[in-house]
Each structure stands twice: as C-alpha cells, then as structure tokens.
C-alpha cells in the first residue's frame, strides 16, 4: 500500500501545476472585472498546503502543454492505479484549460472533466428509483400515490428549522463515534465540524474544512434521515475524514502532495462524493426503512439534477422551464430545495459536478461491496481509498 518515491516526487509537481492552473483561472476572472479575491470562482476550492507555490503559466496554452507532459509522465509510475489516476487527472486539467480558452460543449465537459459517461439520468432509471421508493413507502404503511406518500413521509420525518442545528450536532457526534469503530480518524474529536446554518445558498450543505464548519442550507424542508445522511456525507466518514486522512498521509510521507488540494471539475470529483455517500453503509446507518428511503431519495435527486443541468446547458431550455420540471418531479424539499438546485446547476463552472453525485455512489459502492464482509481487509481498503486521490475507475483497483 506504500507509494513509491517516484510517485511522491510526481505528486509535488502535480500539486504545483494544479495550483498554477487555479491561479490562471483566478487571474482570468480578475482581468474580466471580477470582484474581490474571496468572490472568485476557484478550481482549487481547498488548499491545505503551506509550502507549495503555483507553477507560473503565461496562458492556458502553457497549462495545456504542462498537463499533457504530466499525463505522459504518469505512464512511468510504478503503481497501476497511480498511472491511471494521474493520466486522467491530467486530462481533466487539459479539458478545463481548453474550456476556458476555446470552449468545450457541455457533454464534453462532463466526460473530459470527470471521466465518466456524460449521459443524463434516463426516464427508465428515474422510473426505477420511483418504483423502489413507492415499494418502500407502501411497506412502511403509507398510502396514496407516490406524491402523497412522500408528502406524508416528509411531514412525519421533518425537523423544524429551529431544531436543525442542535439535531445535526448530535448526529455528527454519533457519526464520529460510529466511524471511529470501523476506521482510523487521525485527529481528536474536538477538531471536528461545527454546524452553521445559512439561507439562499447554491447548495444543500457544504463542508468548509478550513473553518471546520458544515454550512447547512435551511431553506429546504429537512428530515431526520436527511440530516443523518448530511452528518455522514459532510463529516464522518465523509469529507472531514477524507481531508484529514489525506493531509496526515502527506505529513507522514506516505501520501502525495496533491492530497492537500480539493479540486473541482476533475477526475477525483466523482469518487470524492461517492466515498461520502457510501459512508452510510460503512457505519451501518443505511439499515432502517426510513434511511433506506432517504438514500433512494438522495440518488433520485441527483438523477433529476443531471436532467435539469442537461436541459439548461446542452438543450438550451429556458431557466423557468427547467425550474418547472424540477418542481414537478422533486417530491420533497419544498421551494427551498428547488431554488437551491437551480442555483447549483445554473453556474457554468459547477453544473457538470451534479454527475459526480449521480455516478459517485455506484462506483464507490461497487468497490465497498467487494470488501464489506472482509473486516480484515478494511484497514488496507480505507488506506487505499482515503489516503490517495482516485478517479471513478481507480476506486475499483484495490487488490487487498
């Protein structure tokens, strides 16, 4: 499981090249009249390094040349999964620079940024999830059509807005304890995340690792199973554990320098979200009927999100028509959830990322299924999955 010196050296250069591309993107926005630095969109949304400096790029052509070189050099790395990951991550950077310099059609953004199929969720796939939800709700005693069943379920599970913060704090504490029973968290619980409620945000929840907060949008209707999912996804064994283990692995000399970055629109985006979602299975919080239904709802929402983003950016639908379709099919969450989803998919620099949620859980879930009953393999599996970056393809390369 130990990475070679050659791969660790490669990671140093790859980290600084990513920081250079991020700096170039920021400079582009500043030249275009963007506001203060804090308002700029970023390719690198988290930088835990205190020593690495951006590689200077005069323009996007220079960045493309550098990442083409890095992609070719990856083939010489000793580890098969690192060869593939760095080749794909370099390709993501080339695609991003191409998008910013000459443009890239939306389907190509999905495929070339994320290295996953660029197809939107099909009607058959969405119908299948709705069928599973209907069966689950009927088994729990809910009657009527699916809309009625979901409305009654949401009303029963709803957490009032003034109780959300305290409830999520308690759930995150339990999620930490459950995670610590199955895998190492190389930190003290006092370093964990605190909940901060927000309104009008383009997300449902966000892990602000730098400030150790989970920013939770309280505009949507929130349920107890949904909050349990958020505690896992944003906290433990989700994003907080991912960031913490990656940083510590670098500090211990066992992880590459690009561990210190969180980059959007790249090969690692899909497993990043998938690892967080599959955390429900890892700590055994997916076993009650309500949590099972909440998991189906989360996947369904990702699916209709891909369809909405496709309508907007590939088919050219008017935003009002896209919103109407989301509202028609949302089933739960109220106007707040619809508004948040529209803000998410309306951002050209983020729209492709909805595919990370849609494709992430199946990719990582398939890998977890290979070891879930082999507890002796868990330590090596978690080291492989958490302590280095992955693409949707390389998560399945664990050989323990």
C-alpha positions as CSV (number, residue, x, y, z in Angstrom):
1,X,0.0,0.0,0.0
2,X,3.0,2.3,0.3
3,X,3.5,4.7,-2.6
4,X,6.9,4.8,-4.3
5,X,9.3,7.7,-4.1
6,X,8.8,8.3,-7.8
7,X,5.1,8.8,-7.2
8,X,5.6,11.0,-4.2
9,X,8.0,13.2,-6.3
10,X,5.5,13.3,-9.1
11,X,2.8,14.5,-6.7
12,X,4.9,17.5,-5.8
13,X,5.0,18.8,-9.3
14,X,1.4,17.8,-10.0
15,X,0.2,19.8,-6.9
16,X,2.1,22.9,-8.0
17,X,0.8,22.6,-11.6
18,X,-2.8,22.4,-10.3
19,X,-2.2,25.5,-8.1
20,X,-0.8,27.2,-11.2
21,X,-4.0,26.4,-13.3
22,X,-6.1,27.7,-10.4
23,X,-4.1,30.9,-10.3
24,X,-4.5,31.3,-14.0
25,X,-8.3,30.9,-13.7
26,X,-8.4,33.5,-10.9
27,X,-6.4,35.9,-13.0
28,X,-8.7,35.5,-15.9
29,X,-11.7,36.5,-13.7
30,X,-9.8,39.4,-12.2
31,X,-8.9,40.7,-15.7
32,X,-12.6,40.3,-16.6
33,X,-13.6,42.7,-13.9
34,X,-14.4,40.3,-11.1
35,X,-14.7,41.5,-7.6
36,X,-12.6,40.8,-4.5
37,X,-10.5,37.6,-4.3
38,X,-12.9,36.0,-2.0
39,X,-15.6,36.2,-4.7
40,X,-13.7,34.5,-7.4
41,X,-14.6,31.0,-8.6
42,X,-11.8,28.6,-8.0
43,X,-10.7,25.3,-9.5
44,X,-8.8,24.5,-6.2
45,X,-11.5,25.0,-3.6
46,X,-9.3,23.9,-0.7
47,X,-5.6,24.2,-0.3
48,X,-4.2,22.6,2.9
49,X,-0.5,23.3,1.9
50,X,1.6,26.0,3.5
51,X,4.6,25.4,1.3
52,X,3.7,24.6,-2.3
53,X,3.7,27.5,-4.8
54,X,1.7,27.8,-8.0
55,X,3.6,26.9,-11.1
56,X,3.6,30.0,-13.3
57,X,1.6,29.7,-16.6
58,X,1.6,32.6,-19.1
59,X,-1.6,31.4,-20.6
60,X,-3.9,28.4,-20.9
61,X,-1.8,27.0,-23.8
62,X,1.2,26.8,-21.5
63,X,-1.0,25.0,-18.9
64,X,-2.3,22.5,-21.5
65,X,1.3,21.8,-22.6
66,X,2.4,21.1,-19.0
67,X,-0.5,18.8,-18.1
68,X,0.0,17.0,-21.4
69,X,3.5,16.4,-20.3
70,X,2.4,15.3,-16.8
71,X,-0.2,12.9,-18.3
72,X,2.5,11.2,-20.4
73,X,4.9,11.0,-17.5
74,X,2.3,9.2,-15.4
75,X,2.7,6.1,-17.5
76,X,6.1,5.5,-16.0
77,X,4.9,5.5,-12.4
78,X,5.2,2.1,-10.6
79,X,1.7,1.8,-9.3
80,X,-1.0,0.8,-11.8
81,X,-3.8,2.9,-10.1
82,X,-1.5,5.9,-10.0
83,X,-0.7,5.6,-13.7
84,X,-4.3,5.7,-14.5
85,X,-5.4,8.3,-12.0
86,X,-2.7,10.8,-12.9
87,X,-3.3,10.3,-16.6
88,X,-7.0,11.0,-16.1
89,X,-6.5,13.9,-13.7
90,X,-4.0,15.5,-16.2
91,X,-6.6,15.0,-18.9
92,X,-9.2,16.8,-16.7
93,X,-6.8,19.8,-16.3
94,X,-6.3,19.9,-20.1
95,X,-10.0,19.8,-20.6
96,X,-10.6,22.6,-18.1
97,X,-8.0,24.8,-19.7
98,X,-9.5,24.1,-23.1
99,X,-12.9,25.0,-21.9
100,X,-11.6,28.3,-20.5
101,X,-9.6,29.2,-23.7
102,X,-11.6,27.9,-26.7
103,X,-14.8,26.5,-25.2
104,X,-16.0,22.9,-24.7
105,X,-19.5,21.6,-25.3
106,X,-21.3,20.7,-22.1
107,X,-21.4,16.9,-22.8
108,X,-17.6,17.0,-23.3
109,X,-17.2,18.9,-20.0
110,X,-18.8,16.1,-18.2
111,X,-16.9,13.3,-19.9
112,X,-13.5,15.0,-20.0
113,X,-13.6,16.7,-16.6
114,X,-14.9,13.8,-14.7
115,X,-14.0,10.7,-16.8
116,X,-17.5,9.2,-16.5
117,X,-20.3,8.7,-19.1
118,X,-21.9,12.1,-20.0
119,X,-25.4,10.7,-20.3
120,X,-28.1,12.2,-18.2
121,X,-30.3,10.0,-16.0
122,X,-32.7,8.3,-18.2
123,X,-36.5,8.1,-17.7
124,X,-36.2,4.4,-17.2
125,X,-33.6,4.9,-14.4
126,X,-35.7,7.6,-12.7
127,X,-38.8,5.4,-13.0
128,X,-37.0,2.5,-11.4
129,X,-36.0,4.6,-8.4
130,X,-39.5,6.0,-8.1
131,X,-40.7,2.4,-8.1
132,X,-38.3,1.4,-5.3
133,X,-39.4,4.4,-3.3
134,X,-43.1,3.5,-3.8
135,X,-42.5,0.0,-2.7
136,X,-40.6,1.1,0.4
137,X,-43.3,3.6,1.4
138,X,-46.1,1.1,0.9
139,X,-44.2,-1.4,3.1
140,X,-44.0,1.3,5.8
141,X,-47.7,1.8,5.6
142,X,-48.0,4.9,3.6
143,X,-50.9,5.0,1.1
144,X,-52.0,7.0,-2.0
145,X,-49.8,7.8,-5.0
146,X,-46.1,8.5,-4.7
147,X,-46.5,12.2,-4.3
148,X,-49.0,11.7,-1.4
149,X,-46.8,9.1,0.2
150,X,-43.7,11.2,0.1
151,X,-45.5,14.2,1.4
152,X,-46.8,12.2,4.4
153,X,-43.4,10.7,5.0
154,X,-41.7,14.1,4.9
155,X,-44.2,15.6,7.3
156,X,-43.6,12.7,9.8
157,X,-39.8,13.0,9.5
158,X,-39.5,16.7,9.3
159,X,-37.1,18.5,11.7
160,X,-38.3,22.1,12.5
161,X,-35.9,24.8,11.3
162,X,-35.1,26.0,14.9
163,X,-34.1,22.4,15.9
164,X,-32.0,21.6,12.9
165,X,-28.6,22.9,14.2
166,X,-28.9,21.0,17.5
167,X,-30.1,17.9,15.9
168,X,-27.3,17.8,13.3
169,X,-24.7,18.5,16.0
170,X,-25.9,15.4,17.9
171,X,-26.0,13.3,14.7
172,X,-22.5,14.3,13.8
173,X,-21.2,13.4,17.2
174,X,-22.7,9.9,16.8
175,X,-21.4,9.6,13.3
176,X,-17.9,10.3,14.6
177,X,-18.2,7.6,17.2
178,X,-19.5,5.1,14.7
179,X,-16.8,5.9,12.2
180,X,-14.0,5.6,14.8
181,X,-15.3,2.0,15.4
182,X,-14.5,0.9,11.9
183,X,-11.6,3.1,10.7
184,X,-8.9,5.4,12.0
185,X,-9.7,9.1,12.2
186,X,-6.2,10.6,12.8
187,X,-7.5,13.5,14.8
188,X,-9.2,14.3,18.1
189,X,-13.0,14.7,18.2
190,X,-12.6,18.2,19.4
191,X,-11.2,19.1,15.9
192,X,-14.4,18.0,14.3
193,X,-17.0,20.0,12.4
194,X,-19.5,22.5,13.8
195,X,-22.8,23.3,12.2
196,X,-23.6,26.7,10.8
197,X,-27.0,27.4,9.2
198,X,-27.3,29.5,6.1
199,X,-30.0,30.6,3.7
200,X,-30.1,31.4,0.0
201,X,-27.1,29.2,-0.8
202,X,-26.5,27.3,-4.0
203,X,-26.0,24.0,-2.1
204,X,-27.8,21.9,0.4
205,X,-24.8,21.5,2.7
206,X,-21.1,22.2,2.3
207,X,-18.0,21.1,4.2
208,X,-15.9,24.2,5.0
209,X,-12.9,22.2,6.2
210,X,-10.7,25.3,6.7
211,X,-13.1,26.7,9.3
212,X,-14.3,23.3,10.5
213,X,-17.9,24.1,9.8
214,X,-20.7,22.4,7.9
215,X,-22.7,25.1,6.3
216,X,-26.3,23.9,6.1
217,X,-28.9,25.5,3.9
218,X,-32.1,25.6,6.0
219,X,-34.3,26.8,3.1
220,X,-35.3,23.2,2.0
221,X,-37.5,21.0,4.2
222,X,-35.1,18.9,6.3
223,X,-35.8,15.4,7.7
224,X,-34.2,13.3,10.3
225,X,-32.9,10.7,7.8
226,X,-31.7,13.5,5.5
227,X,-29.8,15.1,8.4
228,X,-28.2,11.7,9.2
229,X,-27.0,11.5,5.6
230,X,-25.6,15.0,5.8
231,X,-23.7,14.2,9.0
232,X,-22.1,11.3,7.2
233,X,-21.5,13.0,3.9
234,X,-20.0,16.2,5.1
235,X,-18.5,14.8,8.3
236,X,-17.7,11.3,9.2
237,X,-16.7,9.1,7.4
238,X,-17.2,11.6,4.5
239,X,-15.5,14.8,3.6
240,X,-13.9,15.7,7.0
241,X,-12.3,12.3,7.2
242,X,-11.2,12.4,3.6
243,X,-9.4,15.7,4.1
244,X,-7.9,14.8,7.4
245,X,-6.5,11.5,6.3
246,X,-5.2,12.9,3.1
247,X,-3.4,15.7,4.9
248,X,-1.9,13.4,7.6
249,X,-0.8,10.9,4.9
250,X,1.2,13.7,3.2
251,X,2.6,14.8,6.5
252,X,3.7,11.3,7.3
253,X,5.4,10.9,3.9
254,X,3.0,8.3,2.7
255,X,0.7,10.4,0.6
256,X,1.4,12.7,-2.4
257,X,1.2,16.5,-2.3
258,X,-1.9,16.7,-4.4
259,X,-3.6,15.1,-1.4
260,X,-3.6,18.6,0.1
261,X,-5.9,20.0,-2.6
262,X,-9.6,19.7,-3.2
263,X,-10.2,20.3,-6.9
264,X,-13.5,20.6,-8.8
265,X,-14.2,19.5,-12.3
266,X,-11.6,16.8,-12.2
267,X,-11.2,13.0,-12.2
268,X,-11.4,12.9,-8.4
269,X,-14.7,14.7,-8.1
270,X,-16.9,11.6,-8.6
271,X,-15.3,9.3,-6.0
272,X,-15.0,12.3,-3.6
273,X,-18.8,12.4,-3.5
274,X,-19.2,8.7,-3.8
275,X,-17.0,8.0,-0.7
276,X,-19.1,10.4,1.3
277,X,-22.4,8.8,0.2
278,X,-21.2,5.2,0.8
279,X,-20.3,6.2,4.3
280,X,-23.8,5.5,5.3
281,X,-23.2,1.8,4.5
282,X,-19.7,1.8,6.1
283,X,-21.1,2.8,9.5
284,X,-24.3,0.9,9.3
285,X,-26.7,3.8,9.1
286,X,-28.5,2.5,6.0
287,X,-30.4,-0.2,7.6
288,X,-33.7,1.3,8.8
289,X,-36.6,1.6,6.3
290,X,-36.6,5.4,6.6
291,X,-32.8,5.7,6.0
292,X,-33.1,3.3,3.0
293,X,-35.8,5.6,1.6
294,X,-33.7,8.6,2.3
295,X,-30.9,7.0,0.3
296,X,-33.2,6.4,-2.6
297,X,-34.4,10.0,-2.5
298,X,-30.8,11.3,-2.5
299,X,-30.0,9.2,-5.6
300,X,-33.2,10.3,-7.3
301,X,-32.4,14.0,-6.6
302,X,-29.0,13.5,-8.2
303,X,-30.7,12.0,-11.2
304,X,-33.2,14.7,-11.8
305,X,-30.3,17.2,-11.2
306,X,-28.4,15.7,-14.2
307,X,-31.5,16.0,-16.3
308,X,-32.0,19.6,-15.3
309,X,-28.4,20.6,-15.9
310,X,-28.6,18.9,-19.4
311,X,-31.8,20.8,-20.2
312,X,-30.2,24.0,-19.3
313,X,-26.7,23.7,-20.8
314,X,-27.0,21.1,-23.5
315,X,-30.5,21.6,-24.8
316,X,-30.8,25.3,-24.2
317,X,-34.1,25.2,-22.2
318,X,-35.2,28.5,-20.5
319,X,-34.3,28.5,-16.8
320,X,-38.0,28.9,-16.0
321,X,-38.9,25.7,-17.9
322,X,-36.1,23.8,-16.2
323,X,-37.3,25.0,-12.8
324,X,-40.8,24.0,-13.6
325,X,-39.7,20.5,-14.4
326,X,-37.6,20.2,-11.2
327,X,-40.5,21.5,-9.2
328,X,-42.9,18.9,-10.8
329,X,-40.6,16.0,-10.0
330,X,-38.9,17.0,-6.8
331,X,-41.3,15.0,-4.5
332,X,-39.9,16.6,-1.3
333,X,-37.9,19.6,-0.1
334,X,-40.2,22.4,-1.0
335,X,-39.4,25.6,-2.9
336,X,-36.2,26.0,-1.0
337,X,-34.8,22.8,-2.4
338,X,-35.8,23.7,-5.9
339,X,-34.3,27.1,-5.6
340,X,-31.0,25.7,-4.3
341,X,-30.8,23.1,-7.1
342,X,-31.4,25.8,-9.7
343,X,-28.6,27.9,-8.2
344,X,-26.3,24.9,-8.4
345,X,-26.9,23.9,-12.0
346,X,-27.0,27.4,-13.3
347,X,-23.3,28.0,-12.5
348,X,-21.3,27.1,-15.7
349,X,-18.3,26.3,-13.6
350,X,-20.2,23.8,-11.4
351,X,-23.0,22.4,-13.5
352,X,-21.1,19.3,-14.6
353,X,-20.5,18.3,-10.9
354,X,-24.0,17.1,-10.5
355,X,-22.8,14.0,-12.4
356,X,-20.3,13.3,-9.5
357,X,-23.2,12.6,-7.2
358,X,-25.1,10.6,-9.7
359,X,-22.1,8.4,-10.7
360,X,-20.2,8.5,-7.4
361,X,-22.2,6.3,-5.2
362,X,-22.5,3.4,-7.7
363,X,-18.7,3.5,-8.4
364,X,-17.6,3.5,-4.8
365,X,-20.5,1.3,-3.7
366,X,-19.3,-1.5,-6.0
367,X,-15.8,-1.3,-4.5
368,X,-17.1,-1.3,-1.0
369,X,-19.3,-4.4,-1.7
370,X,-16.1,-6.3,-2.6
371,X,-14.8,-5.9,1.0
372,X,-17.7,-5.2,3.3
373,X,-17.8,-8.8,4.6
374,X,-14.0,-9.0,4.9
375,X,-13.3,-7.0,8.0
376,X,-9.6,-8.0,8.0
377,X,-9.3,-6.1,4.7
378,X,-10.8,-2.9,5.9
379,X,-7.6,-1.1,7.2
380,X,-5.9,-1.6,3.9
381,X,-9.0,-0.7,1.9
382,X,-9.5,2.5,3.8
383,X,-5.9,3.4,3.4
384,X,-6.2,2.9,-0.3
385,X,-9.4,4.7,-0.7
386,X,-8.9,7.7,1.7
387,X,-5.1,8.3,1.7
388,X,-4.7,8.9,-2.0
389,X,-6.8,10.5,-4.7
390,X,-8.9,8.4,-7.1
391,X,-11.0,8.5,-10.2
392,X,-14.2,6.6,-10.7
393,X,-12.1,3.9,-12.4
394,X,-9.3,3.6,-9.9
395,X,-11.5,3.1,-6.8
396,X,-12.0,-0.5,-8.1
397,X,-8.3,-1.3,-8.3
398,X,-7.9,-2.3,-4.6
399,X,-6.2,-5.7,-4.6
400,X,-6.1,-6.5,-0.9
